[in-house]
Amino acid sequence: MLGIMRKYKQSIVIKVVFGIIVLSFLGTIFLVWGKGDHALTPSSYAVKVDGTKITYEEFQRTYYRLRDIYAQIYGGSMPPEVEKQLNLKRQAIDTLVDATLARKAAKDMGISVSRDDVQKAIAAIPSFQKNGSFDFNQYLQVLSANRLTPKDFEESQKEELLVRKAREKVKARAQVTDDEALKLFRKKNDTVDLLVATVSPDDVKGEIRLTDQELTDYLAKNAGEFKSPEKIALAYVHVDPAQWSGKVSVSEEEIQSWYQKHIDRYQGKSGILPLAEVKERVTEEARRFKAGQQAYETAAEAINRNRATGDLAAVAKALGAKVEETTAFTAQQPAPALAGDPEVVKRAFLLKQNELSGPVETPKGIYVLKLKERQPAEVPPLVQIRARVEEKAKVAKAVELAKKRSGEIQARLAKGETTGLKLQQTGSFAFDPKGNVPNVGPSAELMEAAFTLTDKAPAPPAPLQVGSRWVAFRLKQRTERNAAAFAAEKEKIKQQILPQKQEEEIQKWLKELRAKAKIEINPALQKD
């Protein structure tokens, strides 16, 4: 199942299937996560639906469950950029809102769930079974491990069954017409032959001539693309704790304590080495650590004494070091002396003019920073970056022109005009789920659109984008095949279509419920 979902995770069908999965786990989410103890505050709410509060705790459980499902779909990991694109927090909120509305609607529809219904549903859950049969002791053990009481879990099952029954009642409204079945039959059996014309930005780029005003306007609208990065210049003091080691002594007690705390470092072939054998090494490591502590504390004291005046020279004197300076640099290209210390660079860009930083501890030592100069990010004048602006503006204009040109061709094809057009013929082809259109390339959207064309409606209203190109197209010929077999296959085809029609009914129902409901999302969640 997961393999299929990974392969087709962008398809409409999988989105429908995933929606069903999400709704199905809501009733049993307590079993997976227990009650938990994650909340912003004890009284926090995530969402209010017609006055019914959904707690932040419930939101957290749903969010992490969704995250786990998607992580499995994406092969066991959830890249941050994917999570942002999927907007999982919003999905979790929508899932909880839909479940709350569905439960309320189920009661309004007069649906009820008996104790016997709940018992049968629980007995069917594999987690509570031994050798294929419900086991009461197993049931209690699983609930206890998830910090649940039978009363709480049975109530959650009752709520889930309410939603299931309501969904089944709504799904019963779905009907598949003979015409819908015939369309799918023909899609699977017919072949089509298209006339196509493609226009890419590269085809029209050479035609573009831009005025100074157009370049100025483009720069104004896209200033962020040309803005030079912010720069800063620093004065800083660097202290290497190793230079302090000679000034520091360690007692026998400190040596013994260091050895005991870091005993795993002192392994030999036969196990842990006795202190006597590694005492010199232990002493040196303990001395370096103590020197680092003293250097840090000395730096902190010196900074506090001189913070008001920003006197970095006085800090340097207290540390027995000297003040170094950098030329202006960006966060992306730090000064060479700081290039290996990203934390130093990060802290430097947070400073205000003439402000001293706190001690910044890194593997290379301890830094104290002072901001000398800040050069804000700015957009250079057009005369300095004209070539860059012109190139980008031409690319953008070429995209617009290619789209416009293909639209003009599509309008002519819709009228049946072909004279003077550079057209290609795909040749006759059958529907390909992978979307490979002959002489065009892979495009699931174009493949679907091609098999909606008929002799009465041979061209779509607009061209389609395929990669970086736009494709205008018209049906040349559609060949009907195996028409006599439709009568025998009609009912089977209807059953194939029915699940999607049922899900469409569910989504329509939920949309109507949402339209009538008062939904309040906690502002704190909307900021995440």
N, C-alpha and C positions, 0 to 999 in steps of 0.2 A: 504493500500500500504506500509506504513512504517513498519507495523508489519511483512509483508512478507520480506521486505528488511533486517530487523534486523535478521530474522531467517536464511536467506540465503546470508548474506552480503559477504561471501567469495566465492560464486559460480560464474562461468563464466557468466552465464545468467544475474545475477544481475549487474555484471561489465558492460556488454553490455547495459543493461537498464539504468544504471547510466550515462554512456557516452552520451546517448540520452538526458537525463534530463539536463546534463550540457550544451550541445550545444544548447538546446532549450531555456535556460534562458539568453543566451548571448545578444540577441537582446533587451530584456526587462530589462536588468540589471539596466539601468538608472532609470526605474520606481521604482525599489525596493530601490535603494540607493541614487538617486539624483546625483548631480555632485560632492558633497563632497568638502573637502578642505585639504585632506591628501596627502602630497607630501614631498619627501626628500628636494628638492629645486624646485623652479618654472620651471626650465629647465630640471628636471630629466626625464630620460626615463627608462622604465623597460626592454624593448626588442626592437630591430630593426629587421624587417622582410623585406628583400629586400629593405632596405632604409626607409620603413614605420615605424614611431615611435609609440610604444605603451607606453603611459605615466605610470609613477609610480602610479598615481591616479587610472587609469584603473586597474592596477594590484591589488591595495588594495581592490577595490570594488569586483573584481572577487574572490580574496582570501577569503574575509569575507563571500561572498555568498556561496562559496564552504564549508567553515567551518560550516555555519549554516545548510546546507543540511546534511552534515555528522553528525552534532550534533543531528539532528532529527533521523537519522538512528540509532545512538548509544544511543537513549533514552533521548535526551535532554542535554547531556553533551559531552565534547570533552576532554578526558584525554590527558595530554601532551605526554605520551608515544605513544598513538594512532596517534596523529597528526604527531609526528615525523616519525612513521612507514609509514603513508600514504604519507608523504612528500607533504603536501598541497600547499606549496609555489611553488614547481615545477609543481604540477598539474595545478595551476592557470596560470603559464607561458605557459605551453603546451596548455591549453584551449584557451588562447588569441592568441597564434601563429596559432593554427589550424583554428580559426575563421577568422583571417586575411588572411591566405592562401586561405581559402574557398571562401571568398568574391572576392579576386583577380581572382581566378580560374573561378568563376561564370561569371565574366565579360569577361574573355578570351573565355568562352564557348558560348558567344553571348546571355547570359540570361539577360533579362531586367525586370524591375518591373514598372508597370504603377501607376499613381496617384490613379486610381480606385482600384488597388490591395491593396495599402496602406490603403485607406479609409475602405475597407471591412475588412481588418485584424484588424484595430483599433476598428471598430464597434463591432467586435466579442469578444473583451476583456471584461470579466465580471466586472472589476473595473470601467468601463466607462458606465455601464448599470444601468437603473432603470426599474424595472418591466419587465426585459427581453429584453429591447430595449435600443439602444445607446442614451445617453443623453449628449448633447454638454456641458451644464453647469457643469455636473458631470466630464466630461473629463477635462475641464479647471481647476476645483478645485483640482483634483487629481494631475495634472501636477504641479500646483502652489505649492501644499504641498510638492512636491518632488523637488522643485527648477528647474523646466524644462519649456522650452518654447515649444509650439506646433511644431515649426520648428525643434528643436533639436530632439524631440521625434519621429516625423514623419520620420526624416532622419534615426534614429536608426532602426525604423520598416522596412524601405526600405532595409537597409543593412541586416536585419535578413531574409527578404523574399528572397533576392538574395541567401543567404546561403541555405535556405530551398529548393528553386527550384533546385539549384545545387545538393544538396543531393538527391532529388527525381530522378534527371536524372542519377546520379551515381547508386542509388539503383536499377534502372530499368535494370542494367546490370546483376543483380543477377539471377541465374537460379538454380533450384533444379532438379537433375536428377532422373530417375526412380530408379537407384541403391541406391542413397542416401535415397530415400523414403523407399525402401525395407529394408535397414539396420535399420532404425528407427522402422519400423513395426516389424521386427524380434526381435529387442531389447525389445520392449514392450510385445511381445507375447511368445517368446521362453523361455525355461528353460535351464540352464547349470548345469553340474556336474563337479567339479574340483578335481584334485589331487594336494595337497599342501604340502609343507615342509617348516617349519619355523625354523629360526636360530636366537637366541638372543645373545647378548654379554655375558649374564650370562652362556649360554650353553658352551662357549668356554674359559671363563676367567681362569678356572683351568688349562688349557693347557699352559698358558703363563709363560715363564721364561725370565727375562730381565737381560742383562749384565750391568756392571757398565758403559760401554760406551753408551749403549742405554739410561740409566737413565741420564747420563750427557748431552746427546744430547737433551733429552726431557726437562730437566731443562733449557737449553740454549734457546730452542725454545719457552718455555712457562714461561719465567722468571717472567712476570707480575703476574702470579697466586700465586707466592711464595714470592713476595717482601714484606718485613716488612714495615709497614706504617711509614711515616715521624713522628718524635717526636720533641717537643720543650720543653724547660724549661724557666719559666718566673720569673721575679721579678715584683711585682705590688703593687700599692697603691689603697686601697678601701676607699671611703668616703661615709658615710651614711648621706644624707642631714638632716635626722631627728636629728642628733647630733648637727647640726648647728642651729636648731630652737630656742634654748635658747639664741643664740647670736643675733637674728634678731628681730626687732620690726616692726609692720605694723601700718600705720596711719589710721585714720577714713576713709579717702578718698580711701585708698587701700582696706579696708574692704568692703566699699560700692561697689567699682568697681568689686571686686571678686564675691560678692553676685549677682550683676546684670548679670555678664558674665556666671555664673553657677547656675542660679536661678532654673533650672529644677531639681537640686539635692535636693532641699529643699521642698519636697512635703509632705503635711500632708493629713489626711483623707478628709478634706474639700478643698484642693487645696494648692497653694503656701503659705508657712509659712512666716510671716513677719520677717524682719531681727532681730527685738528685741528678738524673740523667739529662733533664731538659731545663734545669734551673736557669742557665744563662739566657736561653731563648725566652722563657717565661718572664724573667726579670726585664728584658728589653721590651717585650710587648706591653707589660704592665707600665713601664716607664713612659713609653710612647703614648699610651692611653691617658695617663695622668697628665703628661705634658699638654696633650690636646685639650683636656678639661681646663687646665690652668690658663692656656692661651685663650680659650673661648670666654672664660669668666673675666679675664683681664680685658679682653676686647669689649665685652658687654659693659663693664664698669667705666671704661674710657669713653665709650659712646654716650652713656648716660650723663657723664660729666660735661661733655662737649656738644650735646645734641642741640641745645638752644643756639649756640654760635656756629654750629656746623664746621668746627675746627678739626679737619681731618688730620692736619699735621700733628696736633696734640695727641690724637689717637695713635698715629704712627709712632710717635716718640714713646708712648706708654708701652707699646708692643715691641719696641726695638726694631722697627721696620721702617721702610721709606714709602713715600707717596708716589704711585705710578699714575700715568695718564694715558688715555686712549684718544684717538681721533674719532670723529663721528662714525657710527656704524648702525646697521639695521638689525632687527631681531633675526632675520633670515641669514645674514652674513655678519656674525659678531666680530669684534676686534680679535685679531689672532691670539692675543694673550688670554682671552676668555673663551675661545671657541670650544674648548673641551669641558666647559662647566655650564651646562644649560640652565641650572637653577640660578646661577649668578646673573646670567643674561635676563632671565625671567624677572627676577627681583629688581634688576636695574631699571627696567621699563616701567615699573610701578612707582618709582621715586618721583618726588616733586623737586623743583629747582633748589639746589643747594642743600637738599635733605640728606642726612646720613642714614644709611640702612642699619638694621641690626646685624649682628654677626651672621654671615652666611657660611655654613659648614659644608664642605664638599670633600670628595676623596683627595683633592689636591691641597687642601688646607682650608684656612678660615679667611674670608674676605670681609672687608668693611668698604662700602661703596658710597660715593657722593656724586650726585648728578650735576654736571657742570653746564650742560647745554642740551636743549631739546629742539629738534627741527621737525615741526609738524608735517604730516603727510600732505602733499599738495599736488595739484594738477599743473604740469608745466604748460606754458603757452603753446598754441598750435604750431607756431613757427619752429619750435624745437622738436616736436614729435609728429610733424606732418606726415611723414612716410608711414609711420605705424598707424596713425588715425585713418589715412587714406586706404590702407590695405584692409583694415577691419571694416571700414565703412563699405568698401566694394563688396566684401564677402556678404555682409548683411543685405546690401542692395541686390546682389545677385540672387540670394535666396528669395527675396520678395518678387523679383522679376521672373524667376523660374516658375514660381507658384502661379503668378498672374498669367504667364504664357501658356502653361498647361491648362489653366481654367478656360482660356480662350479656345484652345484646341478641343477641350471636352465639350464646350458649347456647340462647336461645329459638328463634332461626332454625334451629338445628341440629335442634331437636325439631319443626320445622314450625309453630311458633306465630308468628302475625303480628298477632293482635288487639291493638290499642292501641299498636302500634309506628308511628312516623313513617317510612314506607318510600318510597323512590323506585324507579322502574323504569328501567333503562338503555335498554331497547329492544333489539332484536336487533342484534348486531354481530359482525363477523369479527375474527380475530386481527390485531392491529396491532403490528408490531415496535417501534414508537415508544412503545407503552404507553398510548395515549390511550383511556381508558375513558369512554364517554358518561355525562354527568351526574355524573362523579366527577373526572375530570382525568387528567393523565399519571401513570401508575404501572406500570412494567414488572413489578413484583412482583405487583400485583393482576391484570394482564393474564395473566401466566403461571398464576396460581392459578385464575383463572376457567375456563381451558381444561383444567384437571384435574378439574373437577366433572362428575359424571354423575348420572343419576336415582337410582342406588344410593347415591352419596355426594355429595349436593347442597350440602353446606356444609362449610367448613374448620373446624378445631378452635378457631381463634382469629381475631380481627379483624386487619386489617393497618393499619399507619400509612401515611398518604399526606400528605406535608407535615406540617402541625401537627395534622391530624385523624386519627381512627381510623375505619376503615370496616368495618362488619359486613355480610356479604353471604351470599346463598343463590341457588342456581340456580333460576330460574323455568322456563326451558325451554332445551333444547339441541336444535338442529335438525341432523340428519345430512344432509350433501349429497354428491352424487357418489360414493356408496358403491361403485357397480359398477366404478369406475375403479381401486380399490385393487389388485386382483389384477395389473393391468397395470403399476402403478407401484411395487409392493412392493420389488422388487430395487433399483430406482433410489433409493428412500427409504432402504433399508438402507445403501447406499453413502454417502449423505449423513450418516447417523448414525455410521458406522464410525470416522471420524477422532477424534471426541470419545470414543468408547468405547475406542479405542486409547490415547489420552492418559490416560484414567482408569486403564487397566491399568498404564501407565508410572508414574503417580503412586502407585498401590497398591504396585507393585514397589519403588519408591524408599523408600516409607514402611516397608515390611517390612525393607529393608536397613538403614535408619537405626535401627530398633528393636533390631536385633541388634548394631549397631556400638558401639564405644567412641569417642566424639567429645569431644575436649578443645579448647576455644577459648582462645586466649591471653587471660588476664585484662586485659591492656593494651588489647586490641581491644574488649572488652566495655564499657570505660569511655568509649569514643568517643561 
